[in-house]
Amino acid sequence: MCGLTGFWQPGGFSTERAKATLAAMATKIVHRGPDDTGVWVDADAGIGLAHRRLAILDLSSAGHQPMVSPSGRFVLVFNGEIYNHLDLREELKGHALVLNPSPVSGLEEKYWRGHSDTETLLAGFEVWGVEATLKHTIGMFAFALWDRAKRTLTLARDRLGEKPLYYGWQGDTFLFGSELKALKVHPAFKAEINRDALSLFLRHNCIPTPYAIYQGIHKLPPGTLLTLPTTPHACSADAAPASYWSLREVAEHRQTQPFEGNDHEAVAALDNLLRDAVRRQQLADVPLGAFLSGGVDSSVVVALMQAQASQPVKTFTIGFHESGYNEAHYAKAVAHHLGTDHTELHVTSEEAQAVIPSLSKIYDEPFADSSQIPTFLVAQLTRRHVTVSLSGDGGDELFGGYNRHHLVNSIWRKIGWMPISTRKLAAKSITALSPSAWDRLYGVLAGWLPPRLRFSQPGDKAYKLVEILSAADSNQIYHILISHWRQPLDLVISANESPTILSNPDQWATLSDFEQRMMYLDTMSYLPDDILVKVDRAAMAVSLETRVPFLDHRVVEFAWRLPLTMKIRHGQGKWILRRVLDQYVPRALIERPKMGFAIPLDSWLRGPLRDWAEALLDESRLRQEGFFRSPAIRQKWAEHLAGTHNWQYHLWDVLMFQAWLDIK
């Protein structure tokens, strides 16, 4: 795991000035790679590459970047891991003279300078070409590749979007990098805020791909390559990302080649595939462990790690003293059963709140998933012991794990037949009680309810139901559930809401099951733009590499071959994952309501964070800055403080943007 950055100025530049700029850009992302740094320039071509290295494979100088290919044609800066790179080296054996035109002693191993996956990638580019090599890979990555022969620059991102890559033209200079803070160092950078992206941020609590908070800057979509043409002045107009792997094609193809085995065969096949993914992702020359929440996804990953390990796997959990937000005891029970070397840390509210001033610097553009706080804390804890950690992210999106995946259609079947007037009357009856009152009532009834009907934060969910009652169909219910501010254009001055995959049905896969469509959209949007951003920035802020076995593309492709009944059954998601886990962990240790990675943000905003929030939401400040129409924000703030409504997520969106403005 590393950080990369660079720029292309087709008219050429001064070597010394370019090197100084690149070094400064790389220094801004030193947290992504504290072990080594490198700069490479070609002044005549106007290209400069810079790299910060977190050494994971081949800790020697043979893994130094920017790295030049054996023939001298390609120069690469690479962030990520290629988990099958040793297999690729075997396939490349027959191309020895390409790998090293001057072999030593005729010994095959001498064709390699070291054993880094960066070197393997470059060899593949020499032999197979860039796109063909990427199709050979199993891994996560973002890279920039300069072709000295064709004088072209290629950017690429992994299939599911685990690793970030920003890019864009600022005047006559093309900038790119792992994080925006690196691009901002370049003298050509114009820090003009994209108000359209801000409106999307308020709806989704993150900025969806391909947009970024700054005008002219984009995120490279997952599974794509961007090659800038040789005619410099055509670059901004003609260059567009091209897919080398398409989730839409994978999802639609499942309908022509579905999995045809029975339940037992499907569980066995998934178990074998996940075992291999976990085995490959443990390749490292540094200490390695795993996050463990005690939920289904992280427990599956840890169980498969421990099943293939000769020593106890190192596992890590963060706990909170507030019982409604603490999963540490569940993780501890799973760890004890599996025999892992488990570390847990209970943090106080004060310790968690102390992270907040750093969030804007860590996330680099507005980001408002409040679970970013515990995510950073568990990454910080883990980095004290290991350099690499596996996580269970992706299981919900692939196997129907979010409540909406099995509730939306059920809700619509129950309310769709009702006249809208009846639904409005039902909504009015729900709002007769405040969210906190619903929480208290639910607390009395929870012990009598079956596990599938037990939820955290029931008051918030009851008020979400009020919004749902106005929906025209199940598609609109889904859109309501994934939105924070329902009408962000009423809030953001001089903005339009740009189209995304969520708002453009033409980009949706053609799928027969609405539940599968939700999983598809979540994998295309919520996963790369929220979940993976949250984990990448939090972990890399402390120089921790994270790996995600569920996002091995072979697992993704297998999941899409499965029928819906193997994902959602009897009103419960992740059926097949639960059956895999049954082979390793007693069901009683796992079966409980889904909690997520939440914090008591609602009470914090009314209590210890009140003065901080009040300063950021000051009406005169909002008017002076000129981004927001303040009345709606001030109204929600007043209602939240009074306890009549819980607007924690809406307010957190605005607060994170305001805090970001202070450091941008």
C-alpha positions as CSV (number, residue, x, y, z in Angstrom):
1,M,0.0,0.0,0.0
2,C,1.4,3.3,-1.0
3,G,0.6,6.8,-2.2
4,L,1.2,8.2,-5.7
5,T,1.0,11.5,-7.4
6,G,2.3,13.4,-10.4
7,F,1.5,15.7,-13.2
8,W,1.8,16.0,-17.0
9,Q,2.6,19.4,-18.6
10,P,2.8,18.6,-22.3
11,G,4.7,21.7,-23.1
12,G,7.6,20.6,-20.9
13,F,9.1,22.1,-17.7
14,S,12.2,22.8,-15.7
15,T,13.6,19.5,-14.2
16,E,14.7,21.0,-10.9
17,R,11.5,22.9,-10.4
18,A,9.4,19.8,-11.3
19,K,11.4,17.6,-8.9
20,A,10.9,20.1,-6.1
21,T,7.1,20.3,-6.8
22,L,6.8,16.5,-7.0
23,A,8.7,16.1,-3.7
24,A,6.3,18.5,-2.0
25,M,3.3,16.7,-3.5
26,A,4.6,13.4,-2.2
27,T,5.3,14.8,1.2
28,K,1.6,15.6,1.6
29,I,0.8,11.9,1.5
30,V,3.7,10.6,3.5
31,H,1.2,8.8,5.8
32,R,0.4,6.5,2.9
33,G,4.0,5.5,2.5
34,P,6.4,6.4,5.4
35,D,9.1,3.9,4.3
36,D,10.5,5.3,1.1
37,T,10.0,8.1,-1.4
38,G,11.0,8.6,-5.1
39,V,10.6,11.0,-8.0
40,W,11.1,10.5,-11.7
41,V,10.8,13.2,-14.4
42,D,11.2,13.5,-18.2
43,A,11.4,17.3,-18.7
44,D,11.1,17.1,-22.5
45,A,7.9,15.1,-22.3
46,G,6.6,17.2,-19.4
47,I,5.8,14.1,-17.2
48,G,6.7,13.8,-13.5
49,L,5.9,10.9,-11.2
50,A,6.2,10.7,-7.4
51,H,5.7,7.9,-4.9
52,R,5.5,7.3,-1.2
53,R,6.1,3.6,-0.2
54,L,4.7,1.5,2.6
55,A,6.8,-1.6,2.2
56,I,4.7,-4.8,2.3
57,L,6.3,-7.1,-0.2
58,D,10.0,-7.0,-0.8
59,L,11.2,-4.6,1.8
60,S,14.5,-4.1,0.0
61,S,15.4,-1.3,-2.4
62,A,14.4,-3.6,-5.2
63,G,10.8,-2.4,-4.5
64,H,11.6,1.3,-4.9
65,Q,9.3,3.4,-7.0
66,P,8.9,5.0,-9.5
67,M,10.0,1.7,-11.2
68,V,11.2,1.4,-14.7
69,S,10.4,-1.8,-16.7
70,P,13.3,-4.1,-17.9
71,S,13.3,-2.6,-21.4
72,G,13.1,1.0,-20.2
73,R,9.8,1.6,-22.0
74,F,7.4,1.9,-19.0
75,V,7.7,3.9,-15.7
76,L,5.2,3.0,-13.0
77,V,3.9,4.4,-9.7
78,F,1.7,1.8,-8.1
79,N,-0.5,1.7,-5.0
80,G,-2.0,-1.6,-3.9
81,E,-1.4,-5.3,-3.9
82,I,-1.5,-8.0,-6.7
83,Y,-2.4,-11.1,-4.7
84,N,-1.6,-13.6,-7.6
85,H,1.6,-11.9,-8.7
86,L,3.7,-15.1,-8.0
87,D,1.4,-17.0,-10.3
88,L,1.8,-14.3,-12.9
89,R,5.6,-14.7,-12.6
90,E,5.2,-18.4,-13.4
91,E,3.2,-17.5,-16.5
92,L,5.9,-15.0,-17.6
93,K,8.7,-17.6,-17.4
94,G,8.6,-18.2,-21.1
95,H,9.4,-14.5,-21.8
96,A,12.8,-14.4,-20.1
97,L,14.5,-12.1,-22.6
98,V,11.7,-9.5,-22.3
99,L,12.1,-9.6,-18.5
100,N,15.8,-9.1,-18.6
101,P,17.7,-8.7,-21.9
102,S,20.9,-9.5,-20.1
103,P,20.4,-12.6,-18.0
104,V,23.0,-13.6,-15.5
105,S,24.4,-17.2,-15.5
106,G,21.4,-18.4,-17.3
107,L,19.5,-18.8,-14.0
108,E,15.8,-18.0,-14.3
109,E,15.5,-16.3,-10.9
110,K,18.1,-13.7,-12.1
111,Y,15.6,-12.3,-14.5
112,W,13.9,-10.6,-11.5
113,R,15.5,-7.8,-9.5
114,G,13.4,-8.5,-6.5
115,H,10.1,-10.1,-5.5
116,S,7.7,-7.1,-5.5
117,D,4.4,-7.2,-7.3
118,T,5.2,-3.8,-8.9
119,E,8.0,-5.5,-10.8
120,T,5.6,-8.3,-11.8
121,L,3.1,-5.8,-13.1
122,L,5.7,-4.1,-15.3
123,A,6.8,-7.4,-16.7
124,G,3.2,-8.1,-17.6
125,F,2.8,-4.8,-19.3
126,E,5.9,-5.6,-21.4
127,V,4.6,-9.0,-22.4
128,W,0.8,-8.8,-22.5
129,G,0.0,-5.1,-22.6
130,V,-1.7,-3.1,-19.9
131,E,-5.3,-4.1,-20.2
132,A,-4.6,-7.8,-20.7
133,T,-2.3,-7.7,-17.7
134,L,-5.0,-6.2,-15.5
135,K,-7.4,-8.9,-16.6
136,H,-4.9,-11.4,-15.4
137,T,-4.7,-9.9,-11.9
138,I,-6.4,-10.6,-8.6
139,G,-5.9,-7.5,-6.5
140,M,-6.5,-4.0,-5.4
141,F,-4.7,-1.1,-7.0
142,A,-4.4,2.4,-8.5
143,F,-1.5,3.3,-10.7
144,A,-0.1,5.8,-13.1
145,L,2.0,4.5,-16.0
146,W,4.1,6.5,-18.5
147,D,4.8,4.8,-21.8
148,R,8.0,6.4,-23.0
149,A,7.7,4.9,-26.5
150,K,4.1,6.2,-27.2
151,R,4.4,9.2,-24.8
152,T,1.1,8.4,-23.3
153,L,-0.1,8.4,-19.6
154,T,-2.4,5.7,-18.4
155,L,-4.3,5.8,-15.1
156,A,-6.0,2.7,-13.7
157,R,-8.1,1.6,-10.7
158,D,-9.0,-1.8,-9.4
159,R,-12.3,-3.5,-10.2
160,L,-14.3,-2.6,-7.1
161,G,-12.6,0.7,-6.2
162,E,-10.6,-0.2,-3.1
163,K,-7.8,2.2,-3.9
164,P,-8.4,5.9,-4.7
165,L,-7.3,7.9,-7.7
166,Y,-8.1,11.6,-8.4
167,Y,-7.3,13.4,-11.6
168,G,-8.0,16.4,-13.7
169,W,-6.8,19.3,-15.9
170,Q,-6.0,22.5,-14.2
171,G,-5.2,24.9,-17.0
172,D,-2.6,23.3,-19.2
173,T,-1.5,20.8,-16.5
174,F,-2.9,17.4,-15.8
175,L,-2.7,16.4,-12.1
176,F,-3.3,13.0,-10.5
177,G,-2.8,11.4,-7.2
178,S,-4.1,9.2,-4.4
179,E,-5.4,12.1,-2.4
180,L,-6.5,15.7,-3.1
181,K,-4.0,17.1,-0.7
182,A,-1.2,16.1,-3.1
183,L,-2.8,17.8,-6.1
184,K,-3.4,21.0,-4.1
185,V,0.4,21.5,-3.7
186,H,0.9,22.1,-7.4
187,P,0.9,25.8,-8.5
188,A,-1.6,25.2,-11.2
189,F,-4.3,23.9,-8.8
190,K,-7.4,26.0,-8.5
191,A,-9.3,25.3,-5.3
192,E,-12.8,26.2,-6.8
193,I,-15.5,24.4,-4.9
194,N,-17.9,22.3,-7.0
195,R,-21.4,23.3,-5.7
196,D,-23.0,20.5,-7.7
197,A,-20.8,18.0,-5.9
198,L,-21.8,19.6,-2.6
199,S,-25.4,19.0,-3.2
200,L,-24.7,15.3,-3.9
201,F,-22.7,15.2,-0.7
202,L,-25.7,16.4,1.3
203,R,-27.8,13.7,-0.2
204,H,-25.4,10.8,0.2
205,N,-22.9,12.0,3.0
206,C,-20.1,11.4,0.5
207,I,-19.3,12.6,-3.0
208,P,-20.1,10.0,-5.6
209,T,-17.7,8.9,-8.3
210,P,-16.8,10.5,-10.7
211,Y,-17.2,13.8,-9.0
212,A,-14.9,15.6,-6.5
213,I,-15.4,18.6,-4.3
214,Y,-13.2,20.7,-6.6
215,Q,-14.1,21.9,-10.1
216,G,-12.2,20.1,-12.9
217,I,-11.2,17.2,-10.7
218,H,-12.6,13.7,-10.9
219,K,-12.4,10.3,-9.3
220,L,-11.4,7.5,-11.7
221,P,-14.3,5.0,-11.7
222,P,-13.6,1.4,-10.5
223,G,-12.7,-1.1,-13.1
224,T,-11.5,1.5,-15.6
225,L,-8.4,2.8,-17.5
226,L,-7.8,6.3,-18.6
227,T,-5.2,6.8,-21.3
228,L,-4.4,10.3,-22.3
229,P,-4.0,10.6,-26.1
230,T,-0.7,11.7,-27.7
231,T,-2.2,15.0,-28.9
232,P,-2.1,17.1,-25.8
233,H,-4.7,19.6,-26.7
234,A,-7.3,16.8,-27.3
235,C,-6.8,15.4,-23.8
236,S,-9.5,17.1,-21.9
237,A,-12.1,16.7,-24.6
238,D,-11.4,13.2,-25.9
239,A,-10.0,11.2,-23.0
240,A,-12.6,9.2,-21.1
241,P,-12.3,6.2,-18.8
242,A,-12.8,2.9,-20.5
243,S,-13.9,-0.3,-18.6
244,Y,-11.7,-3.3,-18.5
245,W,-14.1,-5.0,-16.1
246,S,-17.8,-4.2,-15.7
247,L,-20.0,-5.1,-12.7
248,R,-23.0,-4.5,-14.9
249,E,-21.9,-7.2,-17.3
250,V,-21.1,-9.5,-14.4
251,A,-24.6,-8.9,-12.9
252,E,-26.5,-9.4,-16.1
253,H,-24.4,-12.4,-17.2
254,R,-25.5,-14.2,-14.0
255,Q,-29.0,-14.6,-15.5
256,T,-27.6,-16.6,-18.4
257,Q,-25.2,-18.8,-16.3
258,P,-26.7,-19.1,-12.8
259,F,-25.2,-21.5,-10.2
260,E,-27.1,-24.7,-10.7
261,G,-26.0,-26.7,-7.6
262,N,-27.9,-27.2,-4.4
263,D,-27.5,-25.4,-1.1
264,H,-24.8,-27.7,0.2
265,E,-22.8,-27.4,-3.0
266,A,-23.1,-23.6,-3.0
267,V,-21.9,-23.3,0.6
268,A,-18.9,-25.6,-0.2
269,A,-18.0,-23.6,-3.3
270,L,-18.2,-20.3,-1.6
271,D,-16.2,-21.7,1.4
272,N,-13.4,-22.9,-1.0
273,L,-13.4,-19.6,-2.9
274,L,-13.2,-17.5,0.2
275,R,-10.5,-19.7,1.6
276,D,-8.4,-19.1,-1.4
277,A,-9.1,-15.3,-1.4
278,V,-8.1,-15.1,2.3
279,R,-5.0,-17.2,1.8
280,R,-3.8,-15.0,-1.1
281,Q,-4.5,-11.8,0.9
282,Q,-2.2,-13.0,3.7
283,L,0.8,-12.7,1.4
284,A,3.1,-10.1,3.2
285,D,6.6,-9.6,4.5
286,V,5.3,-7.7,7.5
287,P,3.0,-8.5,10.5
288,L,-0.6,-9.1,9.6
289,G,-3.9,-9.3,11.4
290,A,-7.7,-8.6,11.0
291,F,-10.5,-6.4,12.2
292,L,-13.1,-8.3,14.2
293,S,-16.5,-6.9,15.1
294,G,-18.1,-10.2,15.9
295,G,-20.5,-9.8,13.1
296,V,-21.0,-12.3,10.2
297,D,-18.6,-10.8,7.7
298,S,-15.5,-10.1,9.8
299,S,-16.1,-13.5,11.6
300,V,-16.0,-15.3,8.3
301,V,-12.7,-13.7,7.3
302,V,-11.1,-14.4,10.7
303,A,-12.4,-17.9,10.8
304,L,-10.9,-18.7,7.4
305,M,-7.6,-17.0,8.4
306,Q,-7.4,-19.1,11.5
307,A,-8.4,-22.3,9.8
308,Q,-5.3,-21.9,7.5
309,A,-2.9,-20.6,10.2
310,S,-0.3,-22.4,12.3
311,Q,-0.4,-19.7,14.9
312,P,-3.1,-17.6,16.5
313,V,-4.3,-14.8,14.1
314,K,-4.0,-11.3,15.6
315,T,-7.5,-9.7,15.8
316,F,-8.6,-6.2,16.9
317,T,-11.7,-4.6,18.2
318,I,-12.8,-1.2,19.5
319,G,-15.4,-1.1,22.2
320,F,-17.5,1.7,23.7
321,H,-18.7,2.1,27.3
322,E,-22.2,2.9,26.0
323,S,-23.9,-0.5,25.8
324,G,-26.1,0.3,22.8
325,Y,-23.0,1.0,20.7
326,N,-20.7,-1.7,22.0
327,E,-20.0,-4.9,20.0
328,A,-16.6,-5.7,21.7
329,H,-18.0,-8.5,23.8
330,Y,-19.4,-10.3,20.7
331,A,-16.0,-10.0,19.0
332,K,-14.3,-11.3,22.2
333,A,-16.6,-14.4,22.2
334,V,-15.8,-15.2,18.6
335,A,-12.1,-14.6,19.1
336,H,-12.1,-16.9,22.1
337,H,-13.9,-19.7,20.2
338,L,-11.5,-19.4,17.2
339,G,-8.4,-19.1,19.4
340,T,-7.1,-15.8,18.0
341,D,-4.6,-13.5,19.7
342,H,-7.2,-10.8,20.4
343,T,-6.7,-7.2,21.4
344,E,-9.6,-4.9,22.3
345,L,-9.7,-1.4,23.5
346,H,-12.6,0.3,25.1
347,V,-12.6,4.0,24.4
348,T,-14.4,6.8,26.2
349,S,-16.7,9.3,24.5
350,E,-13.9,11.9,25.2
351,E,-11.3,9.8,23.4
352,A,-13.7,9.3,20.4
353,Q,-14.6,13.0,20.2
354,A,-10.9,13.9,20.3
355,V,-10.6,12.4,16.7
356,I,-13.1,14.9,15.3
357,P,-10.7,17.8,14.7
358,S,-8.6,15.6,12.5
359,L,-11.3,14.2,10.3
360,S,-11.2,16.8,7.6
361,K,-7.5,16.4,7.2
362,I,-7.8,12.6,7.1
363,Y,-10.6,12.5,4.6
364,D,-9.4,15.4,2.5
365,E,-12.8,16.2,1.0
366,P,-16.1,16.4,2.8
367,F,-17.1,13.0,4.1
368,A,-19.8,12.5,6.7
369,D,-20.3,8.8,7.5
370,S,-20.0,9.2,11.3
371,S,-18.6,5.6,11.7
372,Q,-15.4,7.2,10.4
373,I,-14.6,7.9,14.0
374,P,-14.6,4.3,15.3
375,T,-13.0,3.2,12.0
376,F,-10.1,5.4,12.6
377,L,-9.8,4.3,16.3
378,V,-9.7,0.6,15.4
379,A,-7.2,1.3,12.6
380,Q,-5.0,3.2,15.1
381,L,-5.2,0.3,17.6
382,T,-4.4,-2.2,14.9
383,R,-1.4,-0.3,13.6
384,R,0.3,-0.5,17.0
385,H,0.6,-4.3,16.4
386,V,0.6,-5.0,12.6
387,T,1.1,-3.3,9.2
388,V,-1.6,-5.1,7.3
389,S,-5.2,-5.9,8.4
390,L,-7.9,-7.9,6.6
391,S,-11.5,-6.7,6.9
392,G,-15.0,-8.0,6.2
393,D,-16.2,-5.1,4.1
394,G,-18.3,-6.1,1.0
395,G,-20.3,-8.9,2.5
396,D,-23.4,-6.8,2.9
397,E,-23.4,-5.6,-0.7
398,L,-22.7,-9.0,-2.2
399,F,-25.0,-11.2,-0.1
400,G,-28.0,-9.0,0.8
401,G,-26.9,-7.9,4.3
402,Y,-28.4,-4.5,4.6
403,N,-31.9,-4.3,6.2
404,R,-33.2,-2.5,3.1
405,H,-32.3,-5.5,0.9
406,H,-35.0,-7.6,2.5
407,L,-37.4,-4.9,3.9
408,V,-38.1,-2.6,0.9
409,N,-40.2,-5.0,-1.1
410,S,-41.9,-6.3,2.1
411,I,-42.8,-2.7,3.1
412,W,-44.1,-1.9,-0.4
413,R,-46.3,-5.0,-0.4
414,K,-47.8,-3.8,2.9
415,I,-48.3,-0.2,2.0
416,G,-48.5,0.0,-1.8
417,W,-52.2,-0.9,-1.9
418,M,-53.2,1.9,0.5
419,P,-54.6,5.2,-0.8
420,I,-52.1,8.0,-0.2
421,S,-54.5,9.7,2.2
422,T,-54.4,6.6,4.4
423,R,-50.6,6.5,4.3
424,K,-50.4,10.2,5.3
425,L,-52.7,9.5,8.3
426,A,-50.4,6.6,9.3
427,A,-47.4,8.9,9.0
428,K,-49.1,11.5,11.2
429,S,-49.7,8.9,13.9
430,I,-46.0,7.8,13.9
431,T,-44.8,11.4,14.3
432,A,-47.1,11.8,17.3
433,L,-44.2,10.3,19.3
434,S,-40.7,11.6,19.2
435,P,-37.9,9.3,18.1
436,S,-36.7,9.1,21.7
437,A,-40.2,8.0,22.8
438,W,-40.2,5.3,20.1
439,D,-36.8,4.1,21.4
440,R,-38.3,3.8,24.9
441,L,-41.4,2.0,23.7
442,Y,-39.4,-0.4,21.6
443,G,-37.1,-1.1,24.6
444,V,-40.1,-2.4,26.4
445,L,-41.3,-4.6,23.5
446,A,-37.9,-5.8,22.2
447,G,-37.7,-8.8,24.4
448,W,-40.9,-10.2,22.9
449,L,-39.8,-9.7,19.3
450,P,-38.0,-12.3,17.1
451,P,-34.4,-11.5,16.3
452,R,-35.1,-10.4,12.7
453,L,-37.4,-7.6,14.1
454,R,-34.8,-6.3,16.6
455,F,-33.1,-3.1,15.4
456,S,-30.8,-0.5,16.8
457,Q,-32.1,3.1,16.9
458,P,-35.8,2.2,16.3
459,G,-36.9,5.8,16.7
460,D,-34.9,6.9,13.7
461,K,-36.2,4.0,11.7
462,A,-39.8,4.9,12.6
463,Y,-39.3,8.4,11.3
464,K,-37.7,7.0,8.1
465,L,-40.9,5.0,7.7
466,V,-42.8,8.3,7.7
467,E,-40.8,9.3,4.6
468,I,-41.4,5.9,3.0
469,L,-45.2,6.2,3.3
470,S,-45.1,8.9,0.7
471,A,-43.3,6.8,-1.9
472,A,-44.7,6.0,-5.3
473,D,-43.0,2.7,-5.7
474,S,-40.2,0.4,-4.3
475,N,-37.6,2.3,-6.4
476,Q,-38.5,5.5,-4.6
477,I,-38.4,3.8,-1.2
478,Y,-34.8,2.7,-2.0
479,H,-33.9,6.2,-3.0
480,I,-35.4,7.6,0.2
481,L,-33.4,5.1,2.3
482,I,-30.1,6.1,0.7
483,S,-30.7,9.8,1.0
484,H,-29.9,12.2,3.9
485,W,-31.2,15.6,2.7
486,R,-34.1,14.8,0.4
487,Q,-34.0,18.2,-1.3
488,P,-30.3,19.3,-1.2
489,L,-30.9,22.0,-3.9
490,D,-33.1,23.8,-1.4
491,L,-30.1,24.1,0.8
492,V,-27.1,24.7,-1.6
493,I,-27.0,28.1,-3.2
494,S,-26.4,28.2,-7.1
495,A,-26.2,24.4,-7.4
496,N,-27.5,21.7,-9.6
497,E,-27.7,18.0,-8.6
498,S,-25.5,16.2,-11.2
499,P,-26.6,12.7,-12.4
500,T,-25.3,9.6,-10.7
501,I,-25.9,5.9,-11.3
502,L,-28.5,6.1,-8.5
503,S,-30.5,8.7,-10.4
504,N,-30.0,7.4,-13.9
505,P,-31.9,4.1,-14.6
506,D,-30.1,3.8,-17.9
507,Q,-27.0,2.8,-16.0
508,W,-28.7,0.1,-14.0
509,A,-28.2,-3.5,-14.7
510,T,-31.2,-5.4,-16.1
511,L,-32.1,-7.6,-13.2
512,S,-35.3,-9.5,-12.5
513,D,-35.2,-9.1,-8.7
514,F,-35.5,-5.7,-7.1
515,E,-33.4,-6.9,-4.2
516,Q,-30.6,-7.8,-6.6
517,R,-30.9,-4.4,-8.1
518,M,-30.4,-2.7,-4.7
519,M,-27.3,-4.9,-4.1
520,Y,-26.0,-3.9,-7.5
521,L,-26.5,-0.2,-6.9
522,D,-25.0,-0.4,-3.4
523,T,-21.9,-2.1,-4.9
524,M,-21.6,0.5,-7.6
525,S,-22.1,3.5,-5.3
526,Y,-22.3,3.1,-1.5
527,L,-19.4,0.6,-1.4
528,P,-16.7,2.5,-3.3
529,D,-17.8,6.0,-2.4
530,D,-18.6,5.5,1.3
531,I,-17.4,2.2,2.8
532,L,-14.1,1.9,1.0
533,V,-13.3,5.6,1.3
534,K,-14.0,5.4,5.0
535,V,-11.6,2.5,5.6
536,D,-8.9,3.6,3.2
537,R,-8.5,7.1,4.6
538,A,-8.7,6.0,8.2
539,A,-6.2,3.2,7.8
540,M,-3.8,5.0,5.6
541,A,-3.8,8.0,8.0
542,V,-1.9,5.7,10.4
543,S,0.0,3.8,7.6
544,L,-2.0,0.6,7.9
545,E,-2.8,-1.4,4.8
546,T,-6.3,-2.9,4.7
547,R,-7.3,-5.9,2.5
548,V,-10.8,-7.0,1.6
549,P,-11.2,-10.7,0.7
550,F,-14.9,-10.4,-0.2
551,L,-13.8,-8.0,-3.0
552,D,-11.7,-10.6,-4.8
553,H,-13.4,-10.3,-8.1
554,R,-13.8,-14.1,-8.3
555,V,-15.9,-13.9,-5.1
556,V,-17.9,-11.1,-6.6
557,E,-18.6,-12.9,-9.8
558,F,-19.6,-16.1,-7.9
559,A,-21.9,-14.1,-5.7
560,W,-23.7,-12.8,-8.8
561,R,-24.3,-16.3,-10.1
562,L,-26.2,-17.2,-6.9
563,P,-30.0,-17.1,-6.8
564,L,-31.6,-14.6,-4.5
565,T,-32.8,-17.3,-2.2
566,M,-29.2,-18.2,-1.3
567,K,-28.7,-14.6,-0.2
568,I,-32.0,-13.6,1.4
569,R,-34.1,-16.3,3.0
570,H,-36.9,-16.1,5.6
571,G,-36.5,-12.4,5.8
572,Q,-32.8,-12.5,6.7
573,G,-29.8,-11.5,4.6
574,K,-26.5,-13.3,4.0
575,W,-28.0,-16.7,4.2
576,I,-25.1,-18.5,2.4
577,L,-22.4,-16.6,4.4
578,R,-24.1,-17.6,7.6
579,R,-24.0,-21.2,6.5
580,V,-20.3,-20.9,5.7
581,L,-19.7,-19.4,9.2
582,D,-21.7,-22.2,10.8
583,Q,-18.8,-24.6,10.0
584,Y,-16.5,-22.6,12.2
585,V,-18.4,-20.6,14.8
586,P,-21.6,-21.6,16.8
587,R,-24.6,-19.8,15.5
588,A,-25.5,-18.5,19.0
589,L,-22.4,-16.3,19.0
590,I,-23.4,-14.5,15.8
591,E,-27.2,-14.2,15.6
592,R,-28.2,-10.8,16.8
593,P,-29.6,-7.5,15.4
594,K,-27.4,-5.7,12.9
595,M,-25.7,-2.8,14.7
596,G,-23.4,-1.2,12.3
597,F,-20.4,0.7,13.5
598,A,-22.3,3.5,15.2
599,I,-21.6,6.2,17.8
600,P,-24.0,8.1,20.1
601,L,-23.8,11.2,17.8
602,D,-27.3,12.4,18.6
603,S,-26.5,12.9,22.3
604,W,-23.0,14.2,21.7
605,L,-24.4,17.0,19.5
606,R,-26.8,18.0,22.4
607,G,-24.0,17.7,24.9
608,P,-20.2,17.8,24.6
609,L,-20.1,18.7,20.9
610,R,-22.8,21.4,21.2
611,D,-20.4,24.5,21.4
612,W,-18.3,23.1,18.5
613,A,-21.4,22.5,16.4
614,E,-22.9,25.9,17.2
615,A,-19.8,27.7,16.1
616,L,-19.8,25.9,12.7
617,L,-23.6,26.4,12.2
618,D,-23.6,30.1,13.2
619,E,-26.1,31.8,11.1
620,S,-23.9,34.8,10.3
621,R,-21.0,32.5,9.3
622,L,-23.3,30.5,7.0
623,R,-24.5,33.7,5.3
624,Q,-21.0,35.1,4.9
625,E,-19.6,31.9,3.3
626,G,-22.5,31.8,0.9
627,F,-22.8,28.0,0.3
628,F,-26.0,27.3,2.3
629,R,-29.4,28.8,2.8
630,S,-29.2,28.9,6.5
631,P,-32.9,28.7,7.7
632,A,-33.3,25.0,7.1
633,I,-30.1,24.2,8.9
634,R,-30.9,26.4,11.8
635,Q,-34.4,24.9,12.1
636,K,-33.0,21.3,12.2
637,W,-30.4,22.3,14.7
638,A,-33.0,23.9,17.0
639,E,-35.3,20.8,16.7
640,H,-32.3,18.5,17.4
641,L,-31.3,20.4,20.5
642,A,-34.9,20.4,21.8
643,G,-35.1,16.6,21.3
644,T,-38.2,16.8,19.1
645,H,-36.4,15.3,16.2
646,N,-33.1,13.4,15.7
647,W,-31.4,15.2,12.9
648,Q,-27.9,13.8,13.7
649,Y,-27.0,12.6,10.2
650,H,-28.3,15.7,8.4
651,L,-26.4,18.0,10.8
652,W,-23.3,15.9,10.6
653,D,-23.2,16.3,6.8
654,V,-23.2,20.1,7.2
655,L,-20.8,20.1,10.1
656,M,-18.3,18.0,8.2
657,F,-18.4,20.4,5.3
658,Q,-18.0,23.4,7.6
659,A,-15.1,21.8,9.4
660,W,-13.5,20.9,6.0
661,L,-13.8,24.6,4.9
662,D,-11.7,25.6,7.9
663,I,-8.7,23.5,6.7
664,K,-9.2,23.3,2.9
